[in-house]
Amino acid sequence: VISFANLRRLPIVVLLKALGFENDKEMCDYISNKESIIKEFYINLYETDVVTTEEAVDYIGKKLKVTEDYRKERVTQILDRYLLPHIGQSESNRRQKGLYLARIIRKCIAIKLGLAPDDDIDHYSNKRLLMSGELLEQLFRSVLLGRWGLIAKMTYNYQKLTKRGKSPSLQAIIEADTVTKQLLSSLATGTWVGGATGVSQRLDRASYIKTISHLRSVLSPLTSTQEHFKARQIHPTEWGRICPAETPEGSSIGLRKHIALMTEITPGISEKEFMEISNLIESKVKK
């Protein structure tokens, strides 16, 4: 089963069929060619009565409690926008999402059967540092496109005025300083998207060393009230990247760390550039 958006405990086979994988054999071929993994997956096929993509969409719509008239539209919107949005948010990306899910299924079953090792969540290759630019991007997106964002307020004002028989102008439907006020409010209080607190802080200028230390601090999203023994310990992959000594005492020990003196954070690259480099390396290796 899988949970995302407003869907809870949706059978994975139903989701794959909704993404266009109607043929059970094709689905199994994409998951794995190992008999032991396929046998483990078979039970999911037996437990599901859904056969076609239309039936899968109808099943999801009923689970969402959407009326029949808007069921297909609502389900396709959720599949495109909220399921693995980093892969793409259009109908043409559904097959790619299905293939990605097939890889996840293969990995989970392989770990269960002891055919593959568990992923180390504390390994630094599985972590990313959210910098100020990315955090502000998240905030701006929420302010613009969120539930109570600028676009939502414009839509509400437009519908309200048109119901009264008026022809609204841009000045009438746009609330002045909406974006600015919400951005400044988050920066002033430190409250961010998703309920995170303490994101923006007053810079400590007690001394030059204190200022540098504050600027280079790395805060884990884990709560300090729970143990999280592994997360608090020094991981071998932190060598040269994270200072092994500088961390506060008390409940935040090991959760608030600091970047090492010579560490440089590299920016991300686009998928297109990554694929070009990957293909170039593969061609060099084959030669």
WOUR-V11569 format. One line per field, one symbol per residue. ss: DSSP state (2 for helix, 1 for strand, 0 for the rest). A space follows every 10 residues. Layout:
BEGIN
ss = ???
END
This chain:
BEGIN
ss = 0111001111 0222222200 0002222222 2000222222 2222220000 0022222222 2222000222 2222222222 2000000000 2222222222 2222222222 2200000000 0002220000 0222222222 2222200002 2222222222 2220000002 2220000222 2222222220 0022200000 0000000222 2222201110 0000000022 2200022200 0100000000 0000011110 0000000000 2222222222 2222220
END
